[in-house]
Amino acid sequence: MHLIQLYLPLRDNDGNAFPKAMFDAVREDLASRFGGVTAFVRSPAVGLWEDEDGSVQRDEVVLFEVMAAHVDHGWWAAYREDLQRRFRQEEILVRASAVERL
């Protein structure tokens, strides 16, 4: 079993909040494909990273998680690229971890 996590920014690069409908669409995409989704949207996480110029960038993100028996790397690559277009981001983090259901 795999846990797949998507980190989506709350705001665009100009600081404008993305509409709730954009996050609702992601939730619906994932729920219909994987039969369920967990979305952590009420308490955004804060992500920090260093860019190429050495400046520290900050982003508030919401986390979406799904469980899947198999990771379809091709589908996830295409979906990540679609999300990057929708959310106007250079990169959106999507990661998968092997997990054991207890």
C-alpha positions in Angstrom: 0.0 0.0 0.0 1.2 3.5 -0.8 0.3 6.9 0.7 0.5 9.7 -1.9 0.6 13.2 -0.7 0.1 16.5 -2.6 1.1 19.9 -1.3 -0.9 22.7 -2.9 -0.3 26.4 -2.2 -3.0 28.5 -0.7 -1.9 31.6 -2.7 -0.4 32.4 -6.1 3.0 34.0 -6.5 1.4 37.5 -6.1 -0.1 36.5 -2.7 -3.7 36.2 -4.0 -5.7 33.3 -2.5 -6.8 30.6 -4.8 -10.6 30.1 -4.8 -12.0 27.3 -2.7 -13.4 25.8 -5.9 -9.9 24.9 -7.1 -9.3 22.8 -4.0 -12.8 21.3 -4.2 -12.0 20.2 -7.8 -8.7 18.5 -6.7 -10.6 16.7 -3.9 -13.2 15.5 -6.3 -10.6 14.4 -8.8 -8.8 12.3 -6.2 -11.9 10.9 -4.5 -13.4 9.7 -7.8 -10.1 8.1 -8.9 -9.0 6.5 -5.6 -12.3 6.1 -3.8 -11.4 8.5 -1.0 -9.2 11.4 -0.1 -8.1 13.2 3.1 -7.7 17.0 2.8 -6.0 19.0 5.5 -7.3 22.4 4.5 -8.2 24.2 7.8 -4.8 24.6 9.2 -2.3 25.2 6.5 1.2 24.1 6.8 4.1 26.4 6.2 6.7 25.4 3.7 10.2 27.0 3.5 12.8 26.4 0.9 15.9 28.0 -0.6 15.7 29.2 -4.2 18.5 29.3 -6.7 19.5 32.8 -5.6 19.8 31.6 -2.0 16.7 33.4 -0.8 14.4 31.6 1.5 10.9 31.3 0.1 7.8 30.7 2.2 4.5 29.2 1.2 1.3 28.2 3.1 0.1 24.8 1.7 -2.7 22.4 2.1 -2.2 18.7 2.1 -4.2 16.1 0.2 -3.6 12.4 0.8 -4.8 9.2 -0.9 -4.0 5.5 -0.4 -3.3 3.3 -3.4 -2.2 -0.3 -3.9 -0.1 0.7 -6.8 1.6 4.0 -7.8 1.0 4.8 -11.5 4.0 7.1 -12.1 2.8 8.2 -15.5 -0.6 9.2 -14.3 0.9 11.1 -11.3 3.4 12.9 -13.5 0.6 14.1 -15.8 -1.6 15.1 -12.9 1.2 17.0 -11.2 1.8 18.9 -14.5 -1.9 19.7 -14.7 -1.9 21.0 -11.1 1.2 23.1 -11.8 -0.7 24.7 -14.7 -3.9 25.2 -12.7 -2.1 26.7 -9.7 0.5 28.5 -11.8 3.5 27.0 -10.0 6.9 26.0 -11.2 6.7 22.8 -9.1 4.1 21.1 -6.9 5.4 18.5 -4.6 3.8 15.1 -4.9 5.4 12.2 -3.0 4.6 8.6 -2.3 5.6 6.4 0.6 5.1 2.7 1.2 2.8 2.2 4.2 1.3 -0.7 6.1 -2.4 -0.6 6.9 -2.9 -1.7 10.5 
